[in-house]
Amino acid sequence: MNFENIIWNKQTYQEFINYLYSLQNIKYKEFHKKLILDDNLIGIPTPKLKEIAKKITKGDYKEFIKLNNKNLYEERLIYGLIISYLNDFNEVINELNKFIPYINNWAINDIVCSNLKIFKKNQTKGFSLINQYLKSNNGWSIRFGLVLLLNFYIDDKYIHKIIKICDNIKTDDYYVMMSNAWLLSICYIKYPDITYKYLCKKTLDKTTLNKTISKICDSKRVDNNYKKSLKNLRKQI
């Protein structure tokens, strides 16, 4: 399909869905649905979906978004990826606010977050937006904010702010807790002394703290001596 010049309407959108099904990889579908716990997918590898989304963004993407049913995994992911390829940060913000309620699994959440490279150039404004996400009652919104921090904010300016944010996450939502642990593990890899000092305070809930230590110890970027100290810390929990 000629995504850059297509005139989007109900007929061409259905042709688009048919095109997606023509790309179906059954083995990939069976493997991927076990990971994301979502049966409503066609089965198309992420690189191909990124390629499609980028091409749609060069055409009448606004009409495509209006027609997008957000039913299939691939529809929702392409929607989010289109937003990640936009160049106007204000437009990105507006579209993300509409998109996040449609997130229903970690893969859509994390793939879109990692592709939102525009946050790196708009850190200050983006950080304010992330803080709004973190105040949400929607677990996916919170995870979205945490994974954005993980991808674009672990630096000298934000490391202490991130530690404070991680400490203030109080929830039993599994996917939020795991993203918090993931974020802290990357903080440790980049800022081991700061992060270790925080972990020693043991103010994190037990599940997140244990998972954080496990993720750090699984990393090949962490020295074995540091891992021993962390394992000793875990014994004290």
C-alpha positions as CSV (number, residue, x, y, z in Angstrom):
1,M,0.0,0.0,0.0
2,N,1.1,3.6,-0.8
3,F,0.8,4.9,2.8
4,E,2.2,8.3,2.0
5,N,-0.5,9.2,-0.6
6,I,-3.5,7.1,0.4
7,I,-6.8,8.8,1.0
8,W,-8.1,7.4,4.2
9,N,-11.7,6.4,4.5
10,K,-13.6,3.4,5.7
11,Q,-12.9,1.4,2.6
12,T,-9.1,2.1,2.5
13,Y,-8.9,1.5,6.2
14,Q,-10.4,-1.9,5.7
15,E,-8.0,-2.5,2.9
16,F,-5.3,-1.6,5.4
17,I,-6.5,-4.2,7.9
18,N,-6.6,-6.8,5.1
19,Y,-3.0,-5.8,4.2
20,L,-1.9,-6.4,7.8
21,Y,-3.4,-9.8,7.8
22,S,-1.5,-10.6,4.6
23,L,1.7,-10.0,6.7
24,Q,0.6,-12.4,9.4
25,N,3.3,-14.7,10.9
26,I,1.5,-17.5,12.8
27,K,4.6,-18.7,14.7
28,Y,5.3,-15.2,15.7
29,K,1.7,-14.7,16.8
30,E,1.6,-17.8,19.0
31,F,4.9,-16.8,20.6
32,H,4.1,-13.1,21.1
33,K,0.6,-13.5,22.5
34,K,2.1,-15.6,25.3
35,L,4.4,-12.8,26.2
36,I,1.8,-10.0,26.1
37,L,-1.2,-12.0,27.3
38,D,-3.4,-10.6,24.4
39,D,-5.2,-12.9,22.0
40,N,-6.4,-10.0,19.8
41,L,-3.4,-9.7,17.5
42,I,-2.5,-10.6,14.0
43,G,1.1,-11.5,14.5
44,I,3.5,-9.0,12.8
45,P,7.0,-8.3,14.1
46,T,7.6,-4.9,15.6
47,P,10.2,-3.6,13.0
48,K,7.6,-4.0,10.2
49,L,5.0,-2.1,12.3
50,K,7.5,0.7,12.8
51,E,8.1,0.8,9.1
52,I,4.4,1.1,8.4
53,A,3.8,3.7,11.1
54,K,6.6,5.9,9.8
55,K,5.2,5.8,6.3
56,I,1.7,6.6,7.5
57,T,3.0,9.6,9.4
58,K,4.3,11.1,6.1
59,G,0.7,11.1,4.8
60,D,-2.7,12.0,6.2
61,Y,-2.0,10.4,9.6
62,K,-4.7,12.5,11.3
63,E,-7.5,10.9,9.3
64,F,-5.9,7.5,9.8
65,I,-6.0,8.0,13.6
66,K,-9.7,9.0,13.4
67,L,-10.5,5.7,11.5
68,N,-8.2,3.5,13.8
69,N,-10.5,1.2,15.7
70,K,-7.9,0.5,18.4
71,N,-9.2,-3.1,18.5
72,L,-6.2,-5.1,17.4
73,Y,-2.8,-5.1,19.1
74,E,-1.3,-3.9,15.8
75,E,-3.8,-1.1,15.4
76,R,-3.0,0.3,18.9
77,L,0.8,-0.1,18.4
78,I,0.8,1.6,15.0
79,Y,-1.3,4.4,16.6
80,G,1.3,4.9,19.3
81,L,4.2,4.7,16.9
82,I,2.7,7.3,14.7
83,I,2.7,9.7,17.6
84,S,6.4,8.9,18.3
85,Y,7.3,10.0,14.8
86,L,5.6,13.4,15.0
87,N,7.9,16.5,15.1
88,D,5.7,18.9,17.1
89,F,6.0,18.2,20.8
90,N,2.8,20.0,21.6
91,E,1.0,17.7,19.1
92,V,2.8,14.7,20.6
93,I,1.5,15.6,24.1
94,N,-2.1,16.1,22.9
95,E,-2.1,12.7,21.0
96,L,-0.5,10.8,23.9
97,N,-3.2,12.0,26.2
98,K,-5.7,10.4,23.8
99,F,-3.6,7.3,23.2
100,I,-2.6,6.2,26.7
101,P,-6.2,5.0,27.7
102,Y,-5.9,2.4,24.9
103,I,-2.8,0.8,26.3
104,N,-3.6,-2.7,27.6
105,N,-0.2,-4.5,27.7
106,W,3.4,-3.9,28.5
107,A,4.6,-4.3,24.9
108,I,2.6,-1.4,23.5
109,N,3.5,0.7,26.5
110,D,7.3,0.1,26.4
111,I,7.7,0.0,22.6
112,V,6.0,3.4,22.2
113,C,7.9,4.9,25.1
114,S,11.3,3.8,23.7
115,N,10.4,5.3,20.4
116,L,9.5,8.7,21.8
117,K,13.0,10.2,21.2
118,I,11.5,13.7,21.0
119,F,11.4,13.7,24.8
120,K,15.2,13.9,24.8
121,K,15.0,17.3,23.1
122,N,12.1,18.5,25.3
123,Q,13.1,17.2,28.7
124,T,11.8,20.0,30.9
125,K,8.3,20.1,29.3
126,G,8.3,16.4,29.1
127,F,9.1,15.9,32.7
128,S,6.1,18.0,33.7
129,L,3.9,15.7,31.5
130,I,5.5,12.6,33.1
131,N,4.6,13.9,36.6
132,Q,1.0,14.1,35.4
133,Y,1.1,10.5,34.2
134,L,2.5,9.4,37.6
135,K,-0.5,10.9,39.4
136,S,-3.0,8.9,37.4
137,N,-5.1,6.1,38.7
138,N,-4.4,4.2,35.5
139,G,-1.5,1.8,36.0
140,W,-0.5,2.0,32.4
141,S,-0.2,5.7,32.6
142,I,2.1,5.4,35.6
143,R,4.2,2.8,33.8
144,F,4.3,5.0,30.7
145,G,5.8,7.8,32.8
146,L,8.4,5.5,34.5
147,V,9.5,4.0,31.2
148,L,9.9,7.4,29.7
149,L,12.2,8.3,32.6
150,L,14.1,5.1,32.0
151,N,14.7,5.9,28.4
152,F,15.4,9.7,28.4
153,Y,16.0,11.0,31.9
154,I,18.7,9.1,33.7
155,D,21.4,11.8,33.7
156,D,23.1,14.2,36.1
157,K,20.1,16.6,36.1
158,Y,17.4,14.1,36.9
159,I,18.9,11.2,38.8
160,H,18.0,12.5,42.2
161,K,14.5,13.4,41.0
162,I,14.0,10.0,39.6
163,I,15.1,8.3,42.9
164,K,12.5,10.4,44.7
165,I,9.8,9.5,42.2
166,C,10.6,5.8,42.6
167,D,10.4,6.1,46.3
168,N,6.9,7.7,46.1
169,I,5.4,4.9,43.9
170,K,3.0,3.2,46.2
171,T,0.9,0.5,44.4
172,D,0.4,-3.2,44.2
173,D,0.0,-3.0,40.4
174,Y,2.4,-5.7,39.1
175,Y,3.3,-3.9,35.9
176,V,4.0,-0.6,37.7
177,M,6.1,-2.3,40.3
178,M,8.1,-4.1,37.7
179,S,8.7,-0.9,35.7
180,N,9.8,0.8,38.9
181,A,12.3,-2.0,39.6
182,W,13.5,-1.8,36.0
183,L,14.0,2.0,36.2
184,L,16.0,1.7,39.4
185,S,18.2,-1.1,38.0
186,I,19.2,1.2,35.1
187,C,19.8,4.0,37.6
188,Y,22.1,1.7,39.5
189,I,24.0,0.8,36.3
190,K,24.6,4.4,35.5
191,Y,24.8,5.9,39.1
192,P,25.7,2.9,41.3
193,D,26.7,4.9,44.4
194,I,23.6,7.1,44.5
195,T,21.2,4.3,43.8
196,Y,22.9,1.8,46.2
197,K,22.7,4.4,49.0
198,Y,18.9,4.7,48.3
199,L,18.3,1.0,48.2
200,C,20.0,0.6,51.6
201,K,17.3,2.7,53.1
202,K,14.9,-0.1,52.3
203,T,11.9,2.3,51.9
204,L,10.8,0.5,48.8
205,D,8.1,-2.2,49.2
206,K,9.7,-5.6,49.6
207,T,8.6,-6.9,46.2
208,T,10.0,-4.0,44.2
209,L,13.2,-3.9,46.2
210,N,13.8,-7.7,45.6
211,K,13.0,-7.3,41.9
212,T,15.3,-4.3,41.6
213,I,18.2,-6.2,43.1
214,S,17.5,-9.3,40.9
215,K,17.5,-7.1,37.8
216,I,20.8,-5.5,38.8
217,C,22.4,-8.8,39.6
218,D,21.2,-10.2,36.2
219,S,23.0,-7.4,34.4
220,K,26.4,-8.1,32.7
221,R,27.2,-4.4,33.2
222,V,27.5,-4.7,37.0
223,D,30.8,-5.9,38.6
224,N,30.5,-9.1,40.7
225,N,31.7,-7.4,43.8
226,Y,28.8,-4.9,43.6
227,K,26.5,-7.9,43.1
228,K,27.7,-9.5,46.3
229,S,26.9,-6.3,48.3
230,L,23.4,-6.3,46.8
231,K,22.8,-9.9,47.5
232,N,23.8,-9.3,51.1
233,L,21.4,-6.4,51.2
234,R,18.6,-8.7,50.0
235,K,19.3,-11.1,52.8
236,Q,18.5,-8.2,55.2
237,I,15.1,-7.5,53.7
